[in-house]
Amino acid sequence: MEALSLSPPMSPPVILTQDELKKIAAYKAVEFVESGMVLGLGTGSTAKHAVDRIGELLRQGKLSNIVGIPTSKKTQEQAVSLGIPLSDLDNYPTIDLAIDGADEVDPHLNLVKGRGGSLLREKMVEGACKKFVCIVDESKLVKHLGGSGLALPVEIVPFCWKFTANKLQKLFQGSDCVAKLRNDGEGKPFVTDNGNYIVDLYLKKEMGDLQVASDAILRIAGVVEHGMFLDMATTVIVAGELGITI
């Protein structure tokens, strides 16, 4: 009888969830962390994994003498629960490394951040760091900022917010912009950690020169900060079905 050689059955491909991809990217970013560093601790579902990992490595003794600068009250509470020593920019005006997520990343590593509402503190902390590692899953990659069709957040003062929102909408009328006040899910305005409101801009067309757009937004009285992080990320780690891209 002729012997038949049978190939082993092929295993079905493993499909990772979006949260699993976020965790992979976060853990990769924490490989940049060294003992003795001052760290900017980001906010959001992806950054949460990185903060958890830093706390774990501290407990294991694999990291030591870490000082964290949180970008939100939520991250501060998380870090305290993990035993991560904390401080602020007043005491540490220069940060060695910040790790945070993003809502959009364009091909030039420009970012949209702030859909979680922490854009002002994130920009302050990440603007003070020597190295900013951004961690995302592949769904956050866009051809241009605003390309996801989701919000470009702008933090504004509550005083006469409709006036400011109208100014923002008119500023980008060439991009078919719609400006909406963010609510908290209960019909009340969403309030940031800084006591401000957020107006979300929805753009159907590109804004053009991003630096020009940034400057124009910041010149509007009533605007505190916007969610475009231009030329700030030094490294972007992307987790996808085919692995990690840096």
C-alpha positions in Angstrom: 0.0 0.0 0.0 1.1 3.5 -0.8 1.5 5.7 2.3 -0.3 9.0 2.2 1.3 12.0 3.8 -1.3 14.2 5.3 -0.6 17.9 6.1 -1.7 19.0 9.6 -4.9 21.0 9.6 -4.3 24.8 9.3 -5.1 26.8 12.4 -7.7 29.5 11.9 -6.2 33.0 12.0 -6.3 34.7 15.3 -8.4 37.9 15.2 -7.3 40.4 17.8 -9.8 42.9 19.2 -9.2 46.6 19.1 -8.4 46.6 22.8 -5.9 43.8 22.4 -4.1 45.8 19.6 -4.1 48.8 21.9 -2.5 46.8 24.7 0.2 45.4 22.3 1.1 49.0 21.2 1.1 50.2 24.8 3.4 47.4 26.1 5.8 48.1 23.2 5.9 51.8 24.1 6.8 51.0 27.8 9.9 49.3 26.5 11.3 52.9 26.0 10.9 53.5 29.8 14.0 53.4 31.9 14.5 53.7 35.7 15.0 57.2 36.9 12.8 58.8 34.2 10.2 61.5 34.6 7.2 60.3 32.6 4.2 62.0 31.0 1.3 59.6 31.7 -1.4 59.8 29.0 -5.1 59.6 29.1 -7.5 57.3 27.4 -8.1 53.6 26.7 -4.8 53.0 25.0 -2.7 55.0 27.5 -4.4 53.2 30.3 -2.7 50.0 29.3 0.7 51.8 29.4 0.1 53.2 32.8 -0.9 49.7 34.1 2.2 48.2 32.6 4.5 50.9 34.3 2.8 50.1 37.6 3.3 46.4 37.1 7.1 46.8 36.3 7.5 49.0 39.4 5.9 46.4 41.6 8.2 43.7 40.1 11.3 45.9 40.7 12.1 46.0 37.0 11.7 49.8 37.1 12.6 52.2 39.9 12.8 55.9 40.7 10.0 56.8 38.3 8.1 60.1 38.6 4.8 60.4 36.7 3.2 63.6 35.4 -0.5 62.7 34.7 -2.5 64.4 32.0 -5.9 64.1 33.6 -7.6 63.5 37.0 -8.6 60.1 35.8 -5.0 59.1 35.0 -3.9 60.6 38.3 -6.3 58.3 40.1 -5.2 55.3 38.2 -1.5 56.1 38.9 -2.1 56.5 42.6 -3.9 53.2 42.7 -0.9 51.5 41.1 1.6 53.2 43.5 3.3 55.3 40.8 4.9 58.4 42.4 3.5 61.6 40.9 4.4 65.2 40.5 3.7 68.1 38.1 5.2 70.5 35.6 6.0 73.1 38.2 8.5 70.7 39.8 9.6 68.9 36.6 9.4 71.4 33.7 11.3 69.0 31.5 10.0 65.4 31.0 12.1 62.6 29.7 9.3 60.6 27.9 5.6 60.8 27.4 3.4 57.9 26.3 -0.1 58.6 25.1 -2.7 57.6 22.5 -4.3 59.5 19.7 -7.6 59.7 17.9 -6.0 60.3 14.4 -2.5 60.0 13.0 -1.6 61.4 9.5 1.3 60.3 7.4 3.4 63.2 8.8 2.8 62.0 12.4 0.5 64.9 13.1 -2.2 63.9 15.6 -5.8 64.7 16.6 -6.3 64.2 20.3 -8.9 65.2 22.9 -11.9 63.1 22.1 -11.6 62.0 25.7 -11.6 65.6 26.9 -8.0 66.0 28.2 -6.4 67.8 25.3 -5.1 70.9 27.2 -3.2 69.0 29.9 -2.0 66.5 27.3 -0.6 69.2 25.2 1.1 70.9 28.1 2.8 67.7 29.3 3.7 66.4 25.9 5.0 69.8 24.8 7.4 69.6 27.7 8.9 66.2 26.9 12.1 65.2 25.2 10.4 62.2 23.5 6.7 61.7 22.9 5.8 58.1 22.0 2.3 57.9 20.5 0.5 54.5 20.6 -2.5 53.6 18.4 -4.2 50.7 16.7 -4.3 50.8 12.9 -7.9 52.2 12.8 -6.5 55.6 13.9 -4.5 56.1 10.7 -5.9 58.7 8.3 -4.7 60.4 5.1 -5.3 63.9 6.6 -6.4 65.2 10.0 -10.2 65.2 10.2 -10.2 62.4 7.7 -12.0 60.0 10.0 -15.1 62.2 10.0 -15.0 62.3 13.8 -14.5 65.2 16.1 -11.6 67.7 16.1 -12.0 69.0 19.7 -11.5 72.6 20.7 -11.5 73.5 24.4 -13.2 76.8 25.0 -14.3 78.9 28.0 -18.0 78.5 29.0 -18.7 82.3 28.7 -20.7 82.9 25.6 -19.8 79.5 24.2 -22.3 79.8 21.3 -20.5 82.9 20.1 -17.1 81.0 20.1 -18.6 78.0 18.4 -20.1 80.1 15.6 -16.7 81.7 15.1 -15.1 78.3 14.8 -17.7 77.0 12.3 -17.3 80.1 10.1 -13.5 79.8 10.2 -13.8 76.4 8.5 -16.9 77.0 6.4 -14.8 76.1 3.3 -14.4 72.7 4.8 -18.1 72.3 5.4 -17.5 72.4 9.1 -20.2 71.8 11.7 -19.4 72.8 15.3 -21.2 71.1 18.1 -21.0 71.6 21.9 -20.0 68.3 23.5 -22.5 67.0 26.1 -22.0 64.6 29.0 -24.5 62.1 27.9 -27.2 63.5 30.2 -27.9 66.6 28.2 -25.5 68.9 30.0 -22.3 70.4 28.6 -19.2 68.2 29.0 -16.9 69.9 31.5 -13.1 69.4 31.3 -10.8 69.0 34.2 -10.0 72.7 33.8 -13.7 73.7 34.1 -14.0 74.5 30.3 -16.3 73.3 27.5 -15.4 71.4 24.4 -16.7 72.3 20.9 -16.2 69.4 18.4 -15.6 70.3 14.8 -16.8 67.9 12.1 -15.1 68.5 8.8 -16.0 67.1 5.4 -13.0 68.5 3.6 -9.4 69.1 4.4 -8.4 72.2 6.4 -5.4 73.1 4.2 -2.2 74.2 5.9 -2.5 72.8 9.4 -0.2 75.4 11.0 -2.3 78.2 9.5 -5.4 76.5 10.8 -3.9 76.1 14.2 -2.9 79.7 14.5 -6.4 80.9 13.3 -8.2 78.8 15.9 -6.0 80.1 18.7 -6.6 83.7 17.7 -10.3 83.4 18.4 -11.1 84.9 21.8 -12.7 82.3 24.0 -10.5 79.4 22.6 -8.2 77.8 25.2 -6.6 75.1 23.0 -7.3 72.7 20.2 -6.7 69.0 19.6 -4.2 69.2 16.7 -0.8 68.0 17.9 1.5 69.2 15.2 5.1 68.1 14.9 5.0 66.8 18.5 5.1 63.0 18.2 8.7 61.7 17.9 7.6 58.0 17.5 4.3 56.5 16.6 3.7 52.8 17.4 0.9 51.2 15.4 -0.5 47.8 16.3 -2.3 46.0 13.5 -3.3 42.5 12.5 0.1 42.0 10.9 2.1 43.2 13.9 3.7 46.3 15.3 4.9 49.2 13.1 7.1 51.9 14.4 
